[in-house]
Amino acid sequence: MTNDLKILWYINPHDGPYPWHPEGRVAYDPHRIRDIAVAADRGGFYGALTVGKNPFIEISSFIPLTETLRYLIPIYPGQYPPALLVQLAQSFDELSGGRLLFNQVNGTDLILPQYSIYVNSDDRYDLSAEYWTVFKKLYNGEIGGYDGKYFKFGPPPPPRGAREDVHLVQAPHTPVWGSGASPSGVRHAGKVLDTYLTYLHRPDRLGAQISAARAIASQHGRTLPAGTLANVIVRETEEEAWDYARQILEKTGVDNIVNQIRSRLNLGRYNVTAGTREILTFESLQSDDPAIQARIDKLRAGKLPSVRELESYPNIWSGPNGWGALDILDQGWGGYLVGSAENVAARIVELQEKLGIDAFILAGWPLRDEARRVSELLLPLLKLDKTPPVLAPAKAPIEHSSFAKAS
């Protein structure tokens, strides 16, 4: 028996019909961002992945404008001290009625030093595991102070005044979602994440990745729901959907696509299939798959592949997108669901039934307009999780333990 589907949307200040290209980007407008949230809430989405300069501040302003929409906010482990994050999370949950979710993001050498985090890439998942374990225990009142490898802090002062009771809106803690394709990322997901996220790509590769994370979770006595992030183009007919995909491809342009691919390759990318991290060049790209090699050859010749040549699986398309360069190698850099509402719904159900993916984070461009379109055409065809955020029963005041290292 399958679970009801959690369909989330995407809220990003960078918006437009193809915002990864300057000509396809609209000017920043906070009212437009608000309208995306309202459209997603009224359209029946379970929640929305949010990004911005400070999502806590920006998204909290949307709480009174929306009723059931949950907000999946990205957090770098260590960006906030664990005790501070607990305070922020509990306050947001109290104000919103339990509509906060965390998206654990591991960070890079370019980002983490901004938050005074100097940990090499090999140790980041260890830091993250400690961070989220401590966060969950603090949120639920299981520990007071902590003395660990990466985080040390004393017990809180005795509660004062009207705040003596800590009411856990989301018990036992705000859920933590996140991704990770490398072996370390998979182990981390199985140990601490509450929902494991992947980027959409070919189902055979997705299945192996999700199964590996669930096997680790089982070793820790846990179950692990799975979700995937996908761009989406849904229309009343297949022809309309694929014609719009063609327009996006052509407007993005071959030069811009090649430049995006070069930039992505220079950063290195974990190869899900080979299990290695590779630093490649555009000139060195090769594939044993004739269809993929044909894409590479066309781009090297300064030509765009046809829209259907980028279809890696029925209704799954490797097109240009806001989460990375065009994935010509089908390694999972951010794919699309493209097609009629009926066919996209069938593909979502197939991924749920075969791979156990119950959460889909979708993004269509421009975000506000496509949220409405997806709500009208696609969501009525799916069995959705419509469970409203519910306040947990009040608990007795939490007695904080003495300063001790958590287990």
N, C-alpha and C positions, 0 to 999 in steps of 0.2 A: 504493500500500500504506500503510495507516494504522499508526501506532505503537500500542503498548499504552497503556492509559489510566492516568494517575496520579490516583487519587481520594484527596483529603485531607479531613480533618475539621477541626473548629474547637474550640479550647480557650480558654475565657473564664471568669474568676471570676464574672462576672455571668450567672447562669443561672436557669432556670425555664421554665415552659410558655409564657410570653410576658414575658420579663424587661424589655422596654422600658416596661412598666407596673408600678407599685409592687405591685399585687395579684398579678401574675404572676411575681414575683421571689422566689427562695429566698435565705436568708441565706448569706453568704460561708462557705465551708467548704473548707479546703485539701485535705482528704481526698476531697471530691467532685471537685475538679480532677484529682487523681491518678487517680481512678477513670475519668474521661473519657479520659485518656491510655492507661490500661491497656485500656479497652474498644476504643479505636481501634486499638491495636497488635494485640490478639488478634483483632479483627474483620477484619484484612487491609487496612487503609487504608495508603496509601503514606506519608502524613505527616499533620501537623496544623498549621494556622495557629494561633499562640499569641499571646495578649496577657496583660498583667499589669503589676504595678508594676515588676518587674525579671525579665523572662523568662529571662535568662541564669542567674540564681540559682534561680528557681523550677523551670524546666524541667530544669536539670542534675540536680535531685534525682530526676527520673523516669527517668534513663538506666538505672540498674540494674533498674528495674521493667519496662522494655520492651525488645524485641529488635530490631525492624526499623523502628519508627516514626520518621520524620524530623520535625524540628521547624523550622517556618518562623517565624523570630523577627523582629519588626519593628524596624528601625533607622532613626533620623533621620540623614541625612548630617551629620557633625560632632558628633553626640551623644557619640561616643568619638573621640579622636585616632586617625588611621588605623593607626599602629603598635600602639596598644593594642587596637584591634579585631582586628587580625591575631593578636595573642597570645591573645585570648579565643577567637577562632574556631579556631585551631590546637589549643588545649587542649580545647575542646568536641569537636572532631572526633576527637582522639586518645582521649578518654574514651568517646565514643559509637560509635566505629568509623565515622565519617563520616556522621553523621545530622543535620548542621546545614544549614539553608538560611536565607538572609536575605531578608526582605521590605522592600525599600526604600520608605520613607514620606517624602514630601517635607516635611511639616510645615506649620504655620500660624503666624501672628503671635502666637497665644496660647501656643503650645507651644515654639517654637524659642528664645525668649529665656531659658527656663528652663535651657537648655544653653549660654548665652552665645553664641548664634548670632543675629546681627543682620544679616540679608540680606533685601532686599526680594523680593517674590514673583517679579518678573521675572528675578531672578538665581539663584533657588534651584535650577533645573535645571542651570545651569552649575556651581554649587557641587557638586551631587550628582554630575555627570559626572566632575569632577575627583576627588572623594572616592573613588568606586568604582573609577576607573581606578588611582588610587594604591594602594588597598586590594589590588586584584588583583595588581599588580606586586610589592608588598611581600610578600604571601602566598607568591608563587611565587619570591621571592628575586631578582627582576630589578633592584631598586633598593635602595639603602640609605637615604640621606637624600633630601630633596626640597625644591625651592624653587619653589613655584607661586603662583598668584594668591590662593588661599584657604588653602592649607596649606603650612607651612614647618617642617622639622625636620631635625636632623642625623642622621648615620649612627649605628647602634647600637654599643655597646661590643663589643669582641671577645668571642666566646662563651667561657664558662668551664665547667669541670667536665663532668658527664655530659650536659649539654644542647648539646654542640657540634654534634650532628647535628640538623637540622630535618627531620622526617619528614612529608611532605605526605600526609595521609590522603586528602583530596580534591584531586586534581591536575587542573588547575593552581591551583584556589582554591575556596573555599566558594561555591556558586552564589548569584547575586543575582537574586531575582524582584522584580517591582514593577509599578505601574500608571501611569496618566497619560493623560487623555483630551484635554487641550488640545493645540494644535499643538506647544507647547514640550515637553509631556509625551510626545507621540508621538516627537518627534525624540530626546529623551533615552532613551526605551525602545530605539529602534533602535540607538543608539550604545553603551549600556552594559549593558542588562539581559540576563540569561540566559534568563528566561521573562517574557513580557509578560502581565499580568493585567488583566482587565476585570471589571466587574460584569455579571451576567447581565441581558440584556433582549432585545428583539426581534432575531432573527438578522440581518435586513437591516442594521440599524444596527451590530451587532457586527462584521459582515463588513467594512464599510468602515473601521472603526477599526483592526482587526487588520491589514488589508491595508496601510494607511498606515504602520504601525509596521514591518512587514516590508520595505516598500520602502526605508525609511531604513536598516534593518539591512543590506540588500543593498548599499547604497552604501558601507557600511563593511566589505564583504566578510564579513558575518556572516549566519547564519540565526537565526531568532527563534521558538522555541516559544511557544505561547499557552495561557493558562489563563483560567478565569472563576470568580468567586465567586458562589455561589447558596445561598439557603436551600432546604430541601427538606422536603416532606411526602410520604412514600411509604407506601402501605398495600397490602393484598392486592387491593383493588378500587378503581376510580375513585370510587365512591360514598363509601367510607370516607374516602378522602383529601380529597375536596372538602368533606365534612361537617366534617372536622377543621379545614380552612382557614376554613370559615364560623364555627366556634367561636372561632378565634383572632381573626378580624375583629370579631365581636360582643363578645368579652371586652375587646378593646383599646378599643372604644367610639369614637363619632364625635367627642366633645370632645377626647379624647386625640390622635386622629389629626390633627384640625385644628390643635391646638397644636404637634404635631411638624412639620407642614408649614410652619407659620408660622416656627418656629425655623430650619428648613432654608433657607427662602427668605431669611431675614434674613442668613444667612451668604453667600449668593450661590452659584450653581451653574453649572458649565460645561455649556452646552447642546451635547451631542455632535452633534445634527442641524444646528443653525444655526452652530456653530463660534464661539460667543461666550460670554462670561461675563455672566450676568444677575443683577441684583438685582430681585426681583419681590415683590409682595405677594399674599396669598391672594385679596384682592378683585380684583386685576388679572388673575388667571390666565384665559387664554383658549386655546382650541384649535380648529384647523380640522377636527379629527377629531371627528365627531358623538359617537362612543362615549366619547371622553375628555372632551368637554364635558359629557356627561350625568353623568359621575362628579363633575365639579366642581360642577355645579348641585345635585346631591343633597347633597354635603357642605356647600355654602353654606346649604342649607335645613335643615341639622341632621339629615340622614338618611345612613345608610350605603349605599353602592352594594351591590348583591348580589354574592356571591362570584364569580359567573361574569362579571359586568360588569368585573371587574378582571383578567380573563384576556386578555393581549395577544397571545398566540400559543398554539397547542395545548400544554397542560401547562406554560405559562410564565405565572406569576401575579404581579401587582404587589400583594403584601400587606404588612401591617405587619411590620417586621423589626428586628433588632438592629443593623443597619448604617446606619440612617437612617430618615427618614419614609417613609410610604406614597408610592410613586412614581405619582401619579395621571397624570402627563404622559408616562409611559413613556420617561424620559430615561436610565434606567440607574442608579437609586439603590439597587439591591439587590433582585433579583427572586427568585422561588421556582420550583422544579420541583415540580409537584404532580400526583399521579396514582397509578395502580397501578404496581407494580414494573416490569411489562412496558412500560408506556407511558413511564415516566420513563427507563428504559433506552434505549428507542427514540429519545427526544428527545436524550439524551446522545450516542448514536451518530450521529444526524443532525448535531448541532453539530460533532462531530469530523470527519465526512466532508465536510461542506460548508464549514466554516470553519477546519479544521485545529486545533481546540481539543483538546489532549491532556491537560490538567490541569484538574480540577474540584475546587474547595475548597467543601465542603458544610457547612451548619450546620442542624441540626434541633433543636427545643426541646421538652423539656429535653435538653441535649447528651448526657449519658451514656445516657439511655434511647433516644434516637433514633439514636445511633451503633450501638447493638446492633441496632435494627430495620433500619437501612439495610444493615448488614453481612449480616443474615440474608436480607433480601428482594431487595435491589438488586444488591449486589456479585457474587453468583454469576451474574448475567445479563450481566456485562460482561467484556471481555478486558482484564485488569488487568496493569499493569506490576508484576511481582513480583520485580524485580531487587533482591537484598539489598544493603545498604551493604557495599562491599568496600574493604578497605584497599589503598591504592595501593602499588606497589613502593617500597622504600626508595631514597632518592636520596643522592648524594654530599653532603657538607657544603656549604652554600651560602656562597659568598664574596660578601659585600656590596660593592657598588660604592661609589665615593667620592661625596661630597655632590654631587648633580647634579640638574638638572631633568629629570623623566621626559619622554619623548616622548609 
